[in-house]
């Protein structure tokens, strides 16, 4: 299916020297080499610092025609819920404008924490986010499984926002794997199944996991279901440690 784009969460990892980049490759060449193999990348740095137009313009120039990006919303919009919401949103939208102008923006990803509970305040905030960023392709990822219900899916359909389907550890309170369509964009993120480090680990150990081909195969039916019902399906591997995301992305492509 030509509407399935498979990539990874991030690209600028030095431990990908060998798994993806030739040993000795300078970091400023990583993105162009990445773009020679994968059709899209999920940018995560924007969660920690607001993106700036200059950086985005350079990324546009370093990638081939047809390459596309998703970019994670800044933490002030999802985890901190800053009092200066309007300014934070304005800064973020201005920062990513080169991606939009170059037609290389596949989605803005809003990843909410487990503590973002399903309640009236959170639902109002979610609607505010979607309204503020209306006109851009949006995807929302919840970590708390109380959001995994039909009323939420209907609401996202009305807003034209993608519900992010996930593969992650089978732990109480986390989302279960399923295929959900809420618009013309679908999004799947593979976080690994590292139960031991999920709550106690850091951003490296939490996602330190290599999927088996059998585990990837369990998603084939869901992925085909999604792809048959949307304009574009994005699949991102977030198990970045030691190039495991690269290996699994390649394996999933072969399975499809």
C-alpha positions in Angstrom: 0.0 0.0 0.0 1.5 3.3 -1.2 -0.1 5.3 1.6 1.9 3.7 4.4 5.0 5.6 5.6 7.3 3.8 8.0 10.0 5.7 9.9 11.5 6.3 13.3 11.1 8.6 16.2 14.2 10.8 15.9 17.3 10.2 13.7 20.3 12.0 15.4 21.5 9.1 17.6 25.2 8.4 17.7 24.6 4.8 18.5 23.0 4.5 15.0 26.6 4.7 13.6 26.8 1.2 12.1 23.0 0.2 12.2 22.1 3.1 9.7 25.0 5.6 9.3 28.5 4.6 8.2 31.0 4.8 11.0 32.6 8.2 11.2 29.6 10.0 9.6 29.4 13.6 11.1 26.0 14.4 12.7 25.2 17.1 10.2 24.9 14.4 7.5 22.6 12.1 9.5 19.3 13.5 8.2 20.3 13.4 4.5 21.4 9.8 4.9 18.2 8.9 6.9 16.1 10.5 4.1 17.8 8.3 1.5 16.1 5.2 3.1 13.1 6.3 5.1 10.2 8.5 3.8 9.4 10.3 7.1 10.8 11.0 10.5 9.2 12.0 13.8 11.0 15.0 15.4 11.1 14.8 19.2 13.5 17.6 20.1 10.6 20.0 19.8 9.2 18.6 23.0 12.2 19.9 24.9 12.7 23.2 23.1 10.6 25.2 20.8 11.4 24.7 17.1 12.8 27.7 15.3 12.2 28.5 11.6 15.9 28.4 10.7 16.3 24.8 12.0 13.2 23.7 10.1 14.4 25.4 6.9 17.7 23.5 7.1 15.8 20.2 7.6 13.7 20.9 4.6 16.8 21.5 2.4 18.5 18.3 3.7 15.6 16.0 2.7 14.4 14.9 -0.7 11.2 15.8 -2.5 8.4 13.7 -1.0 10.0 13.3 2.4 7.8 14.4 5.2 8.0 15.1 9.0 5.9 14.8 12.0 6.8 17.0 15.0 6.0 16.5 18.6 4.3 19.5 20.4 6.3 21.4 23.0 5.9 20.2 26.6 4.3 23.5 27.5 1.4 22.5 25.4 0.9 18.9 26.7 2.7 18.3 30.0 2.9 21.7 31.7 -0.2 23.4 30.3 1.4 26.8 30.6 -0.6 29.8 31.7 0.9 31.5 28.6 -0.8 29.0 26.3 -1.5 31.5 23.5 2.1 32.6 23.2 3.5 29.1 23.4 1.2 27.9 20.7 2.1 31.0 18.5 5.8 30.3 19.0 5.4 26.6 18.0 3.3 27.4 14.9 5.8 30.0 13.8 8.7 27.6 14.3 7.2 24.8 12.2 6.0 27.1 9.4 8.8 26.1 7.0 7.6 22.5 7.1 4.1 23.5 6.3 5.1 25.9 3.6 7.3 23.2 1.9 4.4 20.7 2.1 6.6 18.5 4.3 4.4 18.5 7.5 2.6 15.2 7.9 1.3 15.9 11.4 1.8 17.7 14.7 1.9 15.1 17.4 0.4 15.9 20.8 1.6 13.3 23.3 -0.2 13.6 26.6 1.2 12.0 29.8 -0.4 9.3 31.8 -1.4 12.0 34.3 -3.7 13.6 31.6 -6.8 12.0 32.9 -10.2 11.6 31.2 -12.2 14.3 32.9 -14.1 17.5 32.0 -11.1 19.8 32.4 -8.9 17.6 30.2 -11.6 17.3 27.6 -11.9 21.1 27.4 -8.2 21.5 27.2 -8.0 19.0 24.4 -10.7 20.8 22.4 -8.8 24.1 23.0 -5.6 22.5 21.6 -7.4 21.3 18.5 -9.1 24.6 18.0 -5.9 26.6 18.3 -4.1 24.4 15.8 -7.0 24.0 13.4 -5.9 23.9 9.8 -2.8 21.8 10.6 -2.8 17.9 10.5 -3.0 16.8 14.1 -2.5 13.6 15.9 -3.2 12.9 19.6 -1.6 10.2 21.7 -3.0 9.4 25.2 -1.1 7.3 27.7 -4.0 6.7 30.0 -6.5 4.1 28.8 -9.5 5.9 30.2 -9.4 7.8 26.9 -9.8 4.6 24.9 -13.6 4.8 24.4 -16.0 5.4 21.6 -17.1 8.9 22.8 -13.5 10.0 22.5 -13.2 8.6 19.0 -16.4 10.3 17.9 -15.1 13.6 19.3 -11.8 13.3 17.4 -13.7 12.5 14.2 -15.7 15.7 14.6 -12.4 17.6 15.1 -10.7 15.9 12.3 -7.8 14.7 14.6 -6.0 11.4 14.4 -6.1 9.0 17.4 -2.6 7.6 17.8 -2.6 3.8 18.0 0.2 2.4 20.1 2.2 -0.7 20.9 3.6 -0.6 24.4 4.0 -2.7 27.5 1.0 -4.7 28.7 0.7 -2.8 32.0 -2.4 -1.7 34.0 -3.7 1.7 32.9 -1.9 1.8 29.6 -3.6 1.7 26.2 -4.2 -1.7 24.7 -3.3 -2.1 21.0 -6.1 -1.5 18.5 -6.7 0.1 15.1 -8.8 3.3 15.4 -9.6 5.6 12.5 -10.8 9.1 13.3 -10.1 10.9 10.1 -8.1 10.7 6.9 -4.8 10.4 8.8 -3.9 7.4 10.9 -0.8 7.1 13.1 0.8 4.1 14.9 3.7 4.3 17.3 5.8 1.4 18.5 7.3 2.1 22.0 8.6 -1.4 22.7 7.3 -3.7 25.4 9.9 -3.1 28.2 7.7 -3.7 31.2 10.5 -3.5 33.7 11.7 -0.1 32.7 8.5 1.6 31.7 7.8 3.4 34.9 11.3 3.5 36.5 13.5 3.9 33.4 14.7 7.0 31.6 14.0 8.0 28.0 16.6 5.5 26.8 16.0 2.4 29.0 12.2 2.8 28.8 12.2 2.2 25.1 15.0 -0.3 25.0 13.4 -3.2 23.2 13.7 -5.1 20.0 10.5 -6.5 18.5 10.5 -10.0 17.2 9.1 -10.7 13.8 6.2 -12.5 15.4 5.4 -9.4 17.4 5.5 -7.2 14.3 3.4 -9.7 12.4 0.6 -9.3 15.0 0.2 -5.8 13.7 -0.1 -6.5 10.0 -3.8 -7.0 10.0 -4.4 -3.8 12.0 -2.0 -1.8 9.7 -3.8 -3.0 6.6 -7.1 -2.2 8.1 -6.0 1.4 8.9 -4.3 1.9 5.5 -7.5 0.9 3.6 -9.5 3.6 5.4 -7.3 6.7 5.4 -5.4 8.9 3.0 -2.1 8.5 4.9 -0.9 6.1 7.6 2.3 6.9 9.6 4.1 4.2 11.5 6.9 5.3 13.8 9.3 3.2 15.8 10.3 4.8 19.1 12.6 1.9 20.4 15.6 3.9 19.3 18.3 2.4 21.5 21.2 0.9 19.5 19.4 1.3 16.2 16.6 -1.2 17.2 14.0 1.2 15.6 15.9 1.0 12.3 16.0 -2.8 12.3 12.3 -3.1 13.2 11.2 -0.5 10.7 13.0 -2.4 8.0 11.5 -5.7 9.1 7.9 -4.3 9.2 8.4 -2.9 5.7 9.4 -6.4 4.5 6.4 -8.0 6.2 4.1 -5.7 4.4 
